[in-house]
Amino acid sequence: MDEHLDRLIVETCCHPPGSLERQWGLNRLIGQIQKSGKLLRGDGVPDREDALQQTWLYFCRNLCEATTGKAYDRTRASVITWLNAYLERRLQDSRSHTIAKRKLTVEPSLSSTGEYLDPLEQLPAPTQPLPVLEEICAWVEQERHILRRIHVRDRPDINCYSLMLRRLPPETPWEDLATEFSVAIATLSNFYQRECRPRLKAFILSQGYFDP
């Protein structure tokens, strides 16, 4: 496995940052590493998915050259060991953040009509779309033939292409999608987190957005 990943890394890093070839290489590596089952699970960590996404962003930014940290050095550790070291730090950050957030929890207040008001629900929703949204939509359409091949087992209709489009703003609720496809919400959500979201993050990062 390590030798196979090393070959993919060398091949990927031969291409310039932001190129389609680099992007495809990163996507292939993400898929192979996920399938290995060797990444830390982080069981019991509430924001485990956020920690994992930060790790994939770090991976894309620093695999071939140093951008937000030290570049990966395969002579010192395998790529999975390197990623697990970073992921463990992010999981620890998540644990610490969860503890701190519990201490600062804002209690609901009682309104003049006797109703409980959650202060967090009073915050206005963002009104401006992500500046990268149009680029994402164009990329999803451009890669639709390949994204359609990545699907839930025995369900080719539930694929990265269809879910990416439906989960882009304005998002279709998971409940509606589960009803439409006649599957559990967890099936859709887990597939999206495992297969779709990392590919979206890799593309967004390749376009120069977000700096973890």
C-alpha positions as CSV (number, residue, x, y, z in Angstrom):
1,M,0.0,0.0,0.0
2,D,2.7,2.5,1.0
3,E,4.7,1.8,-2.2
4,H,1.6,2.2,-4.3
5,L,0.7,5.5,-2.6
6,D,4.3,6.8,-3.0
7,R,4.1,6.1,-6.8
8,L,0.8,8.1,-7.0
9,I,2.4,10.9,-5.0
10,V,5.4,11.2,-7.2
11,E,3.1,11.1,-10.3
12,T,0.8,13.7,-8.8
13,C,3.5,16.1,-7.7
14,C,5.0,16.2,-11.2
15,H,2.1,18.3,-12.3
16,P,1.9,22.1,-11.5
17,P,-0.4,23.3,-8.6
18,G,-3.9,24.0,-9.8
19,S,-3.6,21.9,-12.9
20,L,-6.3,19.3,-13.8
21,E,-3.7,16.6,-13.6
22,R,-2.7,17.6,-10.0
23,Q,-6.3,17.8,-9.0
24,W,-7.0,14.3,-10.4
25,G,-4.0,12.9,-8.6
26,L,-5.1,14.4,-5.3
27,N,-8.5,12.9,-5.7
28,R,-7.1,9.5,-6.5
29,L,-4.9,9.6,-3.4
30,I,-7.7,10.7,-1.2
31,G,-9.8,7.8,-2.4
32,Q,-7.0,5.3,-1.9
33,I,-6.2,6.5,1.6
34,Q,-9.8,6.4,2.6
35,K,-10.2,2.8,1.3
36,S,-7.1,1.7,3.3
37,G,-9.0,2.1,6.6
38,K,-5.8,3.2,8.3
39,L,-6.8,6.8,9.2
40,L,-7.7,7.5,12.8
41,R,-11.4,7.0,13.4
42,G,-11.8,9.6,16.1
43,D,-14.7,7.8,17.6
44,G,-16.7,9.9,20.1
45,V,-15.3,13.2,18.8
46,P,-18.4,15.4,17.9
47,D,-16.6,17.4,15.1
48,R,-14.7,14.4,13.7
49,E,-15.8,15.2,10.1
50,D,-14.6,18.8,10.4
51,A,-11.2,17.6,11.7
52,L,-11.0,15.2,8.8
53,Q,-11.8,17.9,6.3
54,Q,-9.1,20.1,7.8
55,T,-6.8,17.2,7.4
56,W,-7.6,16.7,3.7
57,L,-7.1,20.5,3.1
58,Y,-3.8,20.3,4.8
59,F,-3.0,17.2,2.7
60,C,-3.8,19.0,-0.6
61,R,-1.8,22.1,0.4
62,N,1.3,20.5,1.7
63,L,1.7,17.1,-0.1
64,C,3.9,18.4,-2.9
65,E,5.2,21.7,-1.6
66,A,5.0,23.6,1.7
67,T,2.0,26.0,1.7
68,T,0.5,26.0,5.2
69,G,3.0,23.8,6.9
70,K,6.0,21.6,6.2
71,A,5.8,19.7,2.9
72,Y,5.4,15.9,3.1
73,D,8.7,14.0,3.3
74,R,8.3,10.4,2.4
75,T,11.8,9.6,3.7
76,R,10.6,10.3,7.2
77,A,7.2,8.7,7.4
78,S,4.5,7.1,5.2
79,V,1.8,9.5,4.0
80,I,-0.8,7.9,6.2
81,T,1.4,8.3,9.3
82,W,2.0,11.9,8.3
83,L,-1.8,12.5,7.9
84,N,-2.7,10.7,11.2
85,A,-0.2,12.9,13.1
86,Y,-2.0,16.0,11.8
87,L,-5.5,14.5,12.2
88,E,-4.7,13.6,15.8
89,R,-3.9,17.3,16.5
90,R,-7.2,18.4,14.9
91,L,-9.2,15.8,16.9
92,Q,-7.6,17.1,20.1
93,D,-8.5,20.7,19.1
94,S,-12.0,19.5,18.5
95,R,-12.2,17.9,21.9
96,S,-10.9,21.0,23.6
97,H,-13.3,23.2,21.6
98,T,-16.2,21.0,22.6
99,I,-15.3,21.3,26.3
100,A,-14.9,25.1,26.0
101,K,-18.2,25.4,24.1
102,R,-20.1,23.6,26.8
103,K,-18.8,26.0,29.4
104,L,-19.9,28.9,27.3
105,T,-23.3,27.6,26.3
106,V,-25.9,30.3,26.0
107,E,-29.1,29.4,27.8
108,P,-32.4,30.2,26.1
109,S,-34.3,33.2,27.4
110,L,-38.0,33.6,28.1
111,S,-39.8,36.1,25.9
112,S,-42.6,38.4,27.0
113,T,-45.1,36.0,25.5
114,G,-43.8,33.1,27.6
115,E,-41.9,31.4,24.7
116,Y,-38.3,30.3,25.0
117,L,-35.9,32.1,22.6
118,D,-32.7,30.5,21.5
119,P,-30.2,33.4,20.9
120,L,-28.4,31.4,18.2
121,E,-31.6,31.2,16.2
122,Q,-31.9,34.9,16.2
123,L,-28.7,35.3,14.2
124,P,-29.3,36.3,10.6
125,A,-28.6,33.8,7.9
126,P,-25.9,34.6,5.3
127,T,-27.3,36.4,2.3
128,Q,-24.4,36.3,-0.1
129,P,-23.6,33.0,-2.0
130,L,-20.0,31.7,-1.8
131,P,-17.9,33.4,-4.5
132,V,-16.7,30.0,-5.6
133,L,-20.2,28.5,-6.1
134,E,-20.3,29.2,-9.9
135,E,-16.9,27.7,-10.3
136,I,-18.0,24.6,-8.4
137,C,-21.1,24.2,-10.5
138,A,-19.1,24.5,-13.7
139,W,-16.6,21.9,-12.4
140,V,-19.3,19.4,-11.4
141,E,-20.8,19.7,-14.8
142,Q,-17.5,19.3,-16.5
143,E,-16.6,16.2,-14.5
144,R,-20.1,14.7,-14.5
145,H,-19.2,11.6,-16.5
146,I,-16.6,10.6,-13.9
147,L,-18.6,11.8,-10.9
148,R,-21.5,9.6,-11.9
149,R,-19.3,6.5,-11.7
150,I,-18.7,7.1,-8.0
151,H,-21.9,5.9,-6.4
152,V,-23.5,4.0,-3.5
153,R,-23.1,0.3,-3.9
154,D,-25.8,-1.2,-6.2
155,R,-27.3,2.3,-6.5
156,P,-25.8,4.1,-9.6
157,D,-28.5,6.7,-9.3
158,I,-27.1,7.9,-6.0
159,N,-23.8,9.3,-7.2
160,C,-21.4,12.2,-6.5
161,Y,-22.7,14.2,-9.5
162,S,-26.4,14.1,-8.4
163,L,-25.7,14.6,-4.7
164,M,-23.1,17.4,-5.2
165,L,-25.6,19.4,-7.3
166,R,-28.5,18.8,-4.8
167,R,-26.4,19.8,-1.8
168,L,-25.0,23.0,-3.2
169,P,-26.8,26.2,-2.1
170,P,-29.7,26.2,-1.8
171,E,-29.3,22.8,-0.3
172,T,-32.0,20.1,-0.7
173,P,-32.7,18.8,2.8
174,W,-31.4,15.3,3.5
175,E,-34.9,14.2,4.5
176,D,-36.2,15.1,1.0
177,L,-33.4,13.3,-0.7
178,A,-33.9,10.2,1.5
179,T,-37.5,10.1,0.5
180,E,-36.7,10.6,-3.2
181,F,-34.1,7.9,-3.3
182,S,-35.9,5.6,-0.8
183,V,-32.9,5.2,1.4
184,A,-31.9,6.1,4.9
185,I,-30.5,9.6,5.6
186,A,-27.4,8.1,7.0
187,T,-26.7,6.3,3.7
188,L,-26.7,9.5,1.8
189,S,-24.9,11.6,4.4
190,N,-22.2,9.0,5.0
191,F,-21.6,8.6,1.2
192,Y,-21.5,12.4,0.7
193,Q,-19.0,12.9,3.6
194,R,-16.8,9.9,2.4
195,E,-16.8,10.4,-1.4
196,C,-18.2,13.8,-2.4
197,R,-17.1,16.3,0.2
198,P,-13.3,15.5,-0.1
199,R,-13.4,15.9,-3.8
200,L,-15.3,19.2,-3.5
201,K,-12.7,20.4,-1.0
202,A,-9.8,19.4,-3.2
203,F,-11.3,21.4,-6.1
204,I,-12.0,24.4,-3.9
205,L,-8.5,24.3,-2.6
206,S,-7.0,23.9,-6.1
207,Q,-8.7,27.2,-7.1
208,G,-7.0,29.1,-4.2
209,Y,-10.0,29.3,-1.8
210,F,-9.8,28.6,1.9
211,D,-6.6,28.5,3.9
212,P,-6.8,26.0,6.7
